[in-house]
């Protein structure tokens, strides 16, 4: 694929540039196997709808056609499991989990990775994604198969990391 330059101008980044060097949704690290696409996540309901509402120019329009979003505030009722499973951005910053080029965090990294960007932070983000699988193990250990009301906060957190706990 011919590298494609992307210039980002949204509420959190002005003039940030990166290249997409892979075709969207292809050539992922062999250890990175997300169960949901960014589009699916946005349609199901993640981050209380308060995520990427100002990023419509950077990502495909179809991602936002049926997305459950709220520009004004975080609303738990927009999440698939109707609970808040998010920490505020200041918490993530304080923990040192935010990569400078992705000031919104893991999901922003994932969206850009999905679209074909590759960057020095990929290995760390993929390790963080893999670490979330422990929550799926907890659901399997403590919930009846298909009981979506069991451990809703953990299920929503998994959804935020592209794991589809509806299948557990």
C-alpha contacts under 8 A as a table, 3 or more apart, distances in Angstrom:
res1	aa1	res2	aa2	distance
1	X	21	X	6.33
1	X	22	X	6.03
1	X	23	X	6.52
2	X	21	X	6.68
3	X	19	X	5.93
3	X	20	X	5.47
3	X	21	X	4.54
3	X	22	X	7.54
4	X	19	X	5.27
4	X	20	X	5.07
4	X	21	X	6.65
5	X	17	X	6.89
5	X	18	X	5.85
5	X	19	X	4.53
5	X	20	X	6.52
6	X	17	X	5.54
6	X	18	X	5.39
6	X	19	X	5.93
6	X	20	X	7.31
6	X	58	X	7.46
7	X	15	X	5.92
7	X	16	X	5.69
7	X	17	X	4.48
7	X	18	X	6.75
7	X	58	X	7.96
8	X	13	X	6.37
8	X	14	X	6.09
8	X	15	X	5.55
8	X	16	X	5.09
8	X	17	X	6.19
8	X	58	X	6.57
9	X	12	X	7.83
9	X	13	X	5.56
9	X	14	X	4.30
9	X	15	X	5.64
9	X	16	X	7.03
10	X	13	X	5.37
10	X	14	X	6.17
10	X	54	X	5.91
10	X	55	X	6.17
11	X	14	X	7.52
11	X	54	X	6.65
12	X	103	X	7.02
13	X	16	X	6.00
13	X	103	X	7.99
16	X	101	X	7.92
18	X	117	X	7.19
19	X	116	X	7.92
19	X	117	X	5.90
19	X	118	X	7.98
20	X	23	X	7.70
20	X	115	X	6.75
20	X	116	X	4.51
20	X	117	X	4.25
20	X	118	X	7.19
21	X	116	X	5.45
21	X	117	X	5.86
21	X	118	X	7.03
22	X	26	X	6.66
22	X	27	X	6.69
22	X	115	X	7.44
22	X	116	X	4.22
22	X	117	X	6.74
22	X	118	X	7.92
23	X	26	X	5.52
23	X	27	X	7.50
23	X	115	X	6.79
23	X	116	X	5.49
24	X	114	X	5.54
24	X	115	X	4.20
24	X	116	X	5.20
25	X	28	X	7.45
25	X	114	X	4.92
25	X	115	X	6.27
25	X	116	X	7.15
26	X	114	X	7.42
26	X	116	X	7.51
28	X	32	X	6.42
28	X	33	X	7.78
29	X	32	X	5.31
30	X	33	X	7.31
31	X	126	X	7.79
32	X	126	X	6.21
32	X	129	X	8.00
32	X	130	X	7.72
34	X	37	X	7.25
34	X	161	X	7.94
34	X	162	X	5.32
34	X	163	X	6.26
35	X	162	X	5.61
35	X	163	X	5.21
35	X	164	X	5.89
36	X	39	X	8.00
36	X	40	X	5.88
36	X	41	X	6.31
36	X	162	X	4.85
36	X	163	X	6.39
36	X	164	X	6.58
37	X	40	X	5.14
37	X	41	X	6.25
37	X	114	X	7.86
37	X	162	X	6.92
38	X	41	X	5.05
38	X	42	X	6.20
38	X	63	X	7.29
38	X	110	X	7.54
38	X	111	X	5.99
38	X	114	X	7.73
38	X	162	X	7.67
39	X	42	X	5.25
39	X	43	X	6.23
39	X	62	X	7.56
39	X	63	X	4.47
39	X	64	X	7.29
39	X	67	X	7.54
40	X	43	X	5.10
40	X	44	X	6.09
40	X	63	X	7.85
41	X	44	X	5.18
41	X	45	X	6.20
41	X	46	X	6.34
41	X	159	X	6.96
41	X	160	X	7.35
41	X	162	X	6.90
42	X	45	X	5.27
42	X	46	X	6.02
42	X	49	X	7.88
42	X	63	X	7.13
42	X	64	X	7.29
42	X	66	X	7.76
42	X	67	X	4.76
42	X	68	X	6.12
42	X	69	X	7.76
43	X	63	X	7.85
43	X	64	X	7.78
43	X	66	X	5.46
43	X	67	X	4.14
43	X	68	X	5.67
44	X	67	X	7.36
44	X	68	X	7.07
44	X	79	X	7.11
44	X	80	X	5.47
45	X	48	X	6.92
45	X	49	X	6.46
45	X	67	X	7.11
45	X	68	X	5.32
45	X	69	X	7.74
45	X	78	X	5.48
45	X	79	X	4.16
45	X	80	X	4.82
46	X	49	X	5.94
46	X	68	X	7.73
46	X	78	X	7.21
46	X	79	X	4.99
46	X	80	X	6.85
46	X	156	X	7.53
46	X	159	X	7.07
46	X	160	X	5.92
47	X	50	X	5.95
47	X	51	X	6.26
47	X	74	X	7.04
47	X	76	X	7.75
47	X	79	X	6.65
47	X	84	X	7.64
47	X	85	X	7.58
47	X	86	X	6.38
47	X	160	X	7.06
48	X	51	X	7.68
48	X	69	X	7.44
48	X	70	X	7.63
48	X	73	X	7.88
48	X	74	X	4.55
48	X	75	X	4.45
48	X	76	X	4.73
48	X	77	X	6.98
48	X	78	X	5.30
48	X	79	X	5.28
48	X	84	X	6.98
49	X	68	X	5.54
49	X	69	X	3.81
49	X	70	X	4.94
49	X	71	X	7.46
49	X	73	X	7.77
49	X	74	X	5.99
49	X	75	X	6.38
49	X	76	X	7.90
49	X	78	X	5.82
49	X	79	X	7.02
50	X	53	X	6.69
50	X	69	X	6.04
50	X	70	X	5.37
50	X	71	X	5.80
50	X	72	X	7.31
50	X	73	X	5.85
50	X	74	X	4.92
50	X	75	X	7.44
51	X	69	X	7.26
51	X	71	X	7.84
52	X	55	X	4.99
52	X	56	X	7.51
53	X	56	X	6.86
53	X	69	X	6.79
53	X	70	X	7.28
53	X	71	X	5.65
54	X	57	X	7.99
54	X	71	X	7.98
55	X	58	X	5.53
55	X	59	X	6.76
56	X	59	X	5.79
56	X	60	X	7.32
56	X	61	X	6.58
56	X	64	X	7.51
57	X	60	X	7.64
57	X	61	X	7.87
59	X	63	X	7.25
59	X	111	X	7.97
59	X	115	X	7.89
60	X	63	X	5.64
60	X	64	X	7.66
61	X	64	X	5.59
61	X	65	X	6.61
62	X	65	X	5.10
62	X	66	X	7.78
63	X	66	X	7.26
63	X	67	X	6.76
64	X	67	X	4.77
68	X	78	X	5.99
68	X	79	X	7.84
69	X	78	X	7.25
70	X	73	X	6.04
70	X	74	X	6.92
70	X	75	X	7.34
75	X	78	X	5.70
75	X	79	X	7.54
76	X	79	X	5.35
76	X	82	X	5.32
76	X	83	X	5.14
76	X	84	X	5.15
77	X	80	X	7.65
77	X	81	X	7.95
77	X	82	X	4.58
77	X	83	X	6.82
78	X	82	X	6.48
79	X	82	X	4.90
79	X	83	X	6.49
79	X	84	X	7.50
79	X	156	X	7.39
80	X	83	X	7.99
80	X	156	X	6.98
81	X	152	X	5.80
81	X	153	X	7.37
81	X	155	X	7.31
81	X	156	X	5.83
83	X	152	X	7.02
83	X	153	X	6.12
83	X	156	X	7.28
84	X	153	X	6.91
84	X	156	X	7.84
85	X	153	X	5.38
85	X	154	X	7.31
85	X	156	X	5.98
85	X	157	X	5.41
86	X	157	X	7.27
87	X	91	X	6.32
87	X	92	X	7.19
88	X	91	X	5.47
88	X	92	X	6.89
89	X	92	X	5.16
89	X	93	X	6.24
89	X	104	X	7.37
90	X	93	X	5.03
90	X	94	X	6.07
91	X	94	X	5.09
91	X	95	X	6.33
92	X	95	X	5.21
92	X	96	X	6.43
92	X	97	X	5.48
92	X	98	X	6.31
92	X	105	X	7.81
93	X	96	X	5.10
93	X	97	X	5.99
93	X	98	X	5.58
94	X	97	X	7.71
96	X	99	X	7.94
97	X	105	X	7.41
98	X	102	X	6.81
98	X	103	X	6.09
98	X	104	X	7.31
98	X	105	X	5.28
98	X	106	X	7.61
99	X	102	X	5.34
99	X	103	X	6.40
99	X	105	X	6.91
99	X	121	X	7.17
100	X	103	X	5.72
102	X	105	X	5.60
102	X	106	X	7.59
102	X	108	X	6.00
102	X	109	X	5.84
103	X	108	X	7.84
104	X	107	X	7.31
104	X	108	X	5.82
105	X	108	X	5.62
105	X	109	X	6.43
106	X	109	X	5.00
106	X	110	X	6.10
106	X	125	X	6.82
106	X	161	X	7.85
107	X	110	X	4.85
107	X	111	X	6.09
107	X	160	X	7.40
107	X	161	X	7.23
108	X	111	X	5.13
108	X	112	X	6.25
109	X	112	X	5.25
109	X	113	X	6.00
109	X	125	X	7.78
110	X	113	X	4.91
110	X	114	X	5.88
111	X	114	X	5.06
111	X	115	X	6.23
112	X	115	X	5.04
112	X	116	X	6.39
112	X	117	X	5.48
113	X	116	X	5.12
113	X	117	X	4.80
113	X	118	X	6.06
114	X	117	X	7.33
118	X	122	X	6.76
119	X	122	X	5.73
120	X	123	X	7.35
121	X	124	X	5.53
121	X	125	X	6.25
122	X	125	X	5.22
122	X	126	X	6.07
123	X	126	X	5.18
123	X	127	X	6.21
124	X	127	X	5.12
124	X	128	X	6.27
125	X	128	X	5.01
125	X	129	X	6.18
126	X	129	X	4.96
126	X	130	X	6.19
127	X	130	X	5.08
127	X	131	X	6.22
128	X	131	X	5.11
128	X	132	X	6.72
129	X	132	X	5.44
129	X	133	X	7.51
129	X	161	X	6.41
130	X	133	X	5.71
131	X	134	X	6.28
132	X	135	X	5.81
132	X	136	X	7.55
132	X	158	X	6.86
132	X	161	X	7.37
133	X	136	X	5.17
133	X	137	X	6.59
133	X	158	X	7.85
134	X	137	X	5.01
134	X	138	X	6.41
135	X	138	X	5.00
135	X	139	X	6.38
135	X	154	X	6.32
135	X	155	X	7.85
135	X	158	X	7.03
136	X	139	X	5.10
136	X	140	X	6.24
136	X	154	X	7.98
136	X	155	X	7.76
136	X	158	X	7.35
136	X	165	X	6.94
136	X	168	X	7.66
137	X	140	X	5.08
137	X	141	X	6.12
138	X	141	X	5.04
138	X	142	X	6.09
139	X	142	X	5.29
139	X	143	X	5.39
139	X	150	X	7.68
139	X	151	X	6.76
139	X	154	X	7.67
139	X	155	X	7.79
139	X	168	X	7.39
140	X	143	X	5.74
140	X	144	X	7.40
140	X	145	X	7.29
140	X	168	X	6.57
143	X	147	X	6.51
143	X	150	X	5.85
143	X	151	X	7.59
144	X	147	X	5.52
144	X	150	X	7.93
145	X	168	X	5.66
146	X	166	X	6.81
146	X	167	X	6.86
146	X	168	X	5.96
147	X	150	X	5.67
148	X	151	X	7.68
148	X	152	X	6.83
148	X	155	X	7.98
148	X	166	X	6.54
149	X	152	X	5.74
151	X	154	X	5.43
151	X	155	X	6.20
152	X	155	X	4.89
152	X	156	X	6.01
153	X	156	X	5.11
153	X	157	X	6.14
154	X	157	X	4.98
154	X	158	X	6.17
155	X	158	X	5.11
155	X	159	X	6.27
155	X	165	X	5.61
155	X	166	X	7.86
156	X	159	X	4.92
156	X	160	X	6.36
157	X	160	X	5.06
157	X	161	X	6.73
158	X	161	X	5.13
158	X	162	X	6.53
158	X	163	X	5.10
158	X	164	X	6.92
158	X	165	X	6.65
159	X	162	X	5.14
159	X	163	X	5.14
159	X	164	X	5.82
159	X	165	X	6.90
160	X	163	X	7.48
164	X	167	X	6.17
164	X	168	X	7.92
165	X	168	X	5.21
